């Protein structure tokens, strides 16, 4: 799942779209039950960083808060709470109300902002579709051992068609929405760089529809760079996305707590081949890939190979539930700080799932191994 904080949208083109005024004052009034006491931050998500726009403090059990300020154009923001949870907004001028339960943010009701309502509905839809695909993949994987290829392969083909339709849905949303924040959010969810380049017309349409948008232009420039890399046979042409960590480097060491609170260092795995697997319970593509990782682990765990799962989760319960549900029986660590985790800048993470295969000396020998590619590489190095 793409770290969507990196590709963000704002726009000056939709004057009065759906009754919204982009430029001017805004006010957000929130009322969330079970809201923990402490700070509430409004953060603007830009191309390069996260900027605090306003803040307040919840000092009693009412769960009420107010945030306000000025916007020059519609953009992508988040309201972030003391416990690390957040609500994503497509924010422009006007008054917005947020009502619900902090423990059920998927059911939160937002009024006064049609762009945010659209964004929230889109996020809900893709989450449901991703969960359904994950369950279908697990079911399919269980059938592999009992069905002959003649019966199994048509099921695989049907599933791959659904996966393709799911990914195409991001481009369809980007092309039809009247809100640039939703459009760029949708594109940023696409993991495969080749697919983005293949849908170049959608990107061209965005630039035409939002010609004065600085961040949309930044996104299109980034995609043009990706296209050039593919054409020149660079990393992207090999299926890998640019990363701060390259093959041949010694992987940076880190120390994070496991679910029991015990501190575990990457360096403690020296002497073994180790797959450092960055993932999260909320990441649909990660959950879809997990059956392949489990299969590889079961096949090679007796050959000086292990896995260290590094999660970008926000809540311990969901992290542990996903570990159990997906059968991830190897070591796991997380500081439960989402994209603010210490490992994100250390490894230059822009998306998950991302993984790095290390040799016994801790040197990276491969990265971003998916599906059959993971098994093939392990077979090569663990002869």
C-alpha positions in Angstrom: 0.0 0.0 0.0 1.5 3.3 -1.1 2.5 5.7 1.6 -0.1 8.2 0.5 1.4 10.9 2.6 4.0 11.3 -0.1 1.7 12.0 -3.1 -0.7 14.6 -2.0 -3.1 16.9 -3.8 -4.4 20.4 -3.5 -6.1 22.5 -6.3 -7.2 26.0 -7.2 -9.4 25.0 -10.1 -12.7 23.8 -8.7 -14.3 27.2 -7.8 -17.5 26.3 -6.1 -17.5 22.6 -7.0 -20.4 20.9 -5.3 -21.1 24.0 -3.4 -17.6 24.2 -1.9 -15.4 27.2 -1.8 -11.7 26.2 -1.8 -10.0 29.4 -0.7 -10.8 31.1 2.6 -11.5 30.3 6.3 -12.4 26.8 7.5 -13.7 25.5 10.8 -13.8 21.9 12.0 -16.1 21.0 14.9 -15.6 17.5 16.3 -17.6 15.4 18.7 -16.2 11.9 19.3 -17.1 9.6 22.1 -14.3 7.8 23.9 -11.8 10.5 22.7 -8.7 10.3 24.9 -7.6 13.5 26.7 -4.7 15.3 25.2 -3.8 17.0 21.9 -5.7 17.0 18.7 -3.7 18.1 15.7 -4.7 19.3 12.2 -1.9 18.4 9.8 -1.5 19.3 6.1 -0.1 16.4 4.1 2.3 17.8 1.5 4.7 16.2 -1.0 7.7 16.3 1.3 6.4 16.6 4.9 3.6 16.8 7.4 2.8 20.3 8.6 0.8 21.1 11.7 -1.8 23.7 10.8 -3.7 24.0 14.0 -4.0 22.2 17.4 -6.1 22.1 20.5 -6.4 20.0 23.6 -9.3 17.8 24.9 -9.4 18.4 28.6 -12.7 16.6 29.6 -14.8 13.6 28.6 -17.1 15.6 26.3 -15.0 14.5 23.3 -15.5 17.9 21.7 -12.8 19.9 19.8 -12.6 22.8 17.3 -9.9 23.4 14.7 -9.8 26.3 12.3 -7.6 28.3 9.9 -7.2 29.4 6.3 -6.7 27.5 3.1 -5.5 28.7 -0.2 -6.9 25.7 -2.1 -8.4 22.3 -1.5 -5.8 19.9 0.0 -5.4 16.6 1.9 -5.2 17.0 5.7 -5.6 14.7 8.7 -7.0 15.2 12.2 -4.7 13.2 14.4 -5.4 12.3 18.0 -3.3 11.5 21.1 -3.6 7.8 20.5 -2.2 8.0 17.0 -5.5 7.5 15.2 -6.5 10.0 12.6 -9.2 11.0 10.1 -8.3 11.9 6.6 -9.9 15.0 5.1 -10.2 16.7 1.7 -10.2 20.2 3.2 -11.3 23.5 1.7 -13.0 26.6 3.0 -16.2 26.3 5.0 -17.5 24.6 8.2 -17.2 20.9 8.7 -18.6 18.7 11.5 -17.2 15.3 12.6 -19.4 13.0 14.7 -18.8 9.4 15.9 -16.8 7.2 18.1 -13.0 7.3 18.3 -13.0 3.4 18.5 -15.1 3.2 15.3 -13.6 5.7 12.9 -14.7 3.7 9.9 -18.3 4.7 10.9 -17.6 8.4 11.6 -20.1 10.9 10.0 -18.7 14.0 8.4 -21.0 16.8 7.3 -20.4 20.1 5.5 -17.7 18.8 3.2 -18.7 16.8 0.1 -15.1 16.3 -0.9 -14.3 14.7 2.4 -17.5 12.6 2.3 -16.4 11.3 -1.1 -12.8 10.6 0.1 -14.1 8.7 3.2 -16.5 6.7 1.1 -13.8 5.8 -1.4 -11.5 4.7 1.5 -14.3 2.5 2.9 -15.0 0.9 -0.4 -11.4 0.0 -1.2 -10.9 -1.3 2.3 -13.9 -3.7 1.9 -12.7 -4.8 -1.5 -9.2 -5.4 -0.2 -10.4 -7.5 2.7 -12.6 -9.6 0.3 -9.7 -10.2 -2.1 -7.5 -11.2 0.8 -10.0 -13.8 2.0 -10.4 -15.1 -1.5 -6.7 -15.4 -1.9 -6.5 -17.4 1.3 -9.3 -19.7 0.2 -7.6 -20.1 -3.2 -4.3 -21.0 -1.6 -6.0 -23.7 0.5 -7.4 -25.3 -2.7 -4.1 -25.5 -4.4 -3.2 -28.7 -2.7 -6.5 -30.5 -3.4 -7.5 -29.4 -6.9 -5.9 -30.6 -10.1 -4.4 -27.8 -12.3 -7.2 -28.1 -14.8 -9.7 -27.0 -12.1 -7.3 -24.7 -10.1 -6.0 -22.5 -13.0 -9.4 -21.1 -14.0 -9.9 -20.0 -10.4 -6.6 -18.3 -10.5 -7.4 -16.6 -13.7 -10.7 -15.4 -12.3 -9.0 -14.1 -9.2 -6.4 -12.2 -11.2 -9.2 -10.6 -13.2 -10.7 -9.3 -9.9 -7.3 -8.0 -8.8 -7.0 -6.1 -12.1 -10.4 -4.6 -11.8 -9.6 -3.6 -8.2 -6.5 -1.7 -9.3 -8.3 -0.2 -12.3 -10.8 1.3 -9.8 -8.1 3.7 -8.5 -7.6 5.1 -12.0 -11.4 5.3 -12.6 -11.8 7.3 -9.4 -9.0 9.6 -10.3 -10.5 10.3 -13.7 -14.1 10.9 -12.5 -13.8 12.8 -9.2 -14.2 16.5 -9.2 -11.9 16.7 -6.2 -8.1 16.8 -6.7 -7.4 15.5 -3.2 -9.3 12.3 -3.9 -7.8 12.0 -7.3 -4.2 12.1 -6.2 -5.0 9.9 -3.2 -6.4 7.3 -5.5 -3.3 7.3 -7.8 -1.0 7.1 -4.8 -2.6 3.8 -3.8 -1.3 2.0 -6.9 1.7 0.0 -5.9 2.9 -1.0 -9.4 4.8 1.7 -11.2 4.3 0.1 -14.6 0.6 0.3 -14.1 0.8 4.0 -13.4 2.8 4.6 -16.6 0.3 2.4 -18.5 -2.5 4.7 -17.4 -0.6 7.8 -18.4 -3.7 9.4 -20.0 -5.3 9.5 -16.5 -2.3 11.5 -15.3 -2.4 13.8 -18.3 -6.1 14.4 -17.6 -5.3 15.4 -14.0 -2.8 17.9 -15.2 -5.3 19.4 -17.7 -8.1 19.5 -15.1 -6.0 21.1 -12.4 -3.4 23.2 -14.3 -2.6 25.6 -11.5 -2.1 22.9 -8.9 1.5 22.8 -7.7 1.2 19.5 -6.0 -0.6 17.8 -8.9 2.2 19.1 -11.1 4.8 17.6 -8.6 3.0 14.3 -8.8 2.9 14.3 -12.6 6.6 15.2 -12.6 7.3 12.2 -10.3 5.5 9.9 -12.7 7.4 11.3 -15.7 10.6 10.5 -13.8 9.3 7.0 -13.2 8.6 6.6 -16.9 12.1 7.7 -17.8 13.6 5.2 -15.4 11.6 2.4 -16.9 12.7 3.5 -20.4 16.4 3.7 -19.4 16.4 0.2 -17.8 16.8 1.6 -14.2 15.6 0.1 -11.0 11.9 0.6 -12.0 12.4 -1.5 -15.1 13.4 -4.4 -13.0 10.2 -4.1 -11.0 11.8 -2.4 -8.0 11.0 1.0 -6.8 13.7 3.5 -5.7 14.7 3.0 -2.1 17.2 4.5 0.3 18.6 0.9 0.7 20.2 -0.8 -2.3 21.4 -4.3 -3.0 25.0 -4.7 -1.8 24.6 -2.4 1.2 24.6 -3.5 4.8 21.1 -3.1 6.1 20.8 -0.4 8.9 20.4 -1.8 12.3 17.4 -1.0 14.5 15.9 -2.1 17.8 12.1 -2.3 18.3 9.8 -4.1 20.8 8.0 -7.3 20.0 4.4 -7.9 21.0 5.5 -8.8 24.5 7.6 -5.7 24.9 11.0 -7.4 24.5 13.4 -5.3 22.5 14.8 -7.1 19.4 17.6 -5.8 17.2 18.0 -6.7 13.5 21.7 -7.4 14.2 20.7 -10.2 16.5 19.8 -12.2 13.4 23.4 -12.1 12.0 24.5 -15.6 10.9 21.2 -16.3 9.1 19.5 -15.3 5.9 16.7 -13.0 7.0 13.8 -11.5 5.2 13.1 -8.1 6.7 9.4 -7.7 5.9 7.7 -4.3 6.3 4.0 -4.6 6.5 0.9 -3.6 8.5 -2.5 -5.1 9.5 -4.3 -2.3 7.8 -2.4 -2.8 4.5 -4.6 -4.8 2.1 -1.7 -5.7 -0.4 0.4 -6.8 2.6 -2.3 -9.1 3.8 -2.8 -10.5 0.2 1.0 -11.2 0.0 1.2 -12.9 3.4 0.2 -16.3 2.2 3.2 -16.3 -0.2 5.5 -15.3 2.7 4.1 -18.0 4.9 4.6 -20.6 2.2 8.2 -19.5 1.7 8.9 -19.5 5.4 7.5 -23.1 5.9 9.6 -24.3 3.0 13.0 -22.8 3.9 12.9 -22.2 7.7 15.1 -25.3 8.2 17.8 -23.9 5.9 19.3 -21.1 8.0 16.5 -18.8 7.0 14.1 -16.7 9.1 11.9 -13.6 8.8 11.6 -10.5 10.9 8.2 -8.8 10.4 8.4 -5.0 11.0 4.9 -3.5 11.3 3.7 0.1 10.6 0.7 -0.6 12.7 -1.0 1.9 15.0 -2.7 -0.3 17.5 -1.3 -3.4 19.2 -4.5 -5.4 19.2 -5.0 -5.2 15.4 -1.3 -6.0 14.9 -1.5 -9.1 17.0 -4.8 -10.1 15.5 -3.3 -10.0 12.0 -0.3 -12.0 13.1 -2.5 -14.7 14.4 -5.1 -14.6 11.6 -2.4 -14.8 8.8 -0.3 -17.5 10.6 2.8 -15.3 10.8 4.8 -17.5 13.2 8.2 -15.7 12.9 9.5 -12.8 15.0 7.7 -9.4 14.9 8.5 -5.9 16.0 6.8 -2.5 15.9 6.9 0.8 17.7 3.2 1.3 16.7 3.8 4.7 15.2 2.4 4.2 11.8 4.4 6.2 9.1 6.1 8.0 12.0 8.0 4.8 12.8 11.7 5.2 13.2 12.3 2.6 10.5 10.5 4.7 7.8 13.3 7.3 7.2 16.0 4.7 8.1 15.0 2.5 5.1 13.4 5.2 2.9 10.1 3.5 3.0 7.5 5.0 0.5 5.2 2.0 0.4 4.4 -1.3 2.0 4.7 -4.2 1.5 8.4 -3.8 1.1 11.0 -6.4 2.0 14.8 -6.8 2.0 16.6 -10.2 1.9 19.8 -10.1 3.9 22.7 -12.6 3.8 24.3 -13.9 7.1 26.5 -10.8 7.2 23.5 -8.5 7.1 24.1 -7.4 3.5 21.1 -6.8 1.3 21.1 -9.3 -1.6 17.6 -8.7 -2.9 14.6 -6.5 -2.3 10.8 -6.3 -3.0 10.5 -10.0 -3.6 6.8 -10.9 -4.3 5.0 -14.2 -4.8 7.1 -16.6 -7.0 10.0 -14.2 -7.0 10.6 -14.7 -3.3 10.5 -18.5 -3.5 12.8 -18.4 -6.6 15.4 -16.2 -4.8 15.4 -18.3 -1.7 15.8 -21.5 -3.8 18.8 -19.8 -5.4 20.6 -18.7 -2.2 19.6 -21.6 0.1 20.7 -24.5 -2.1 
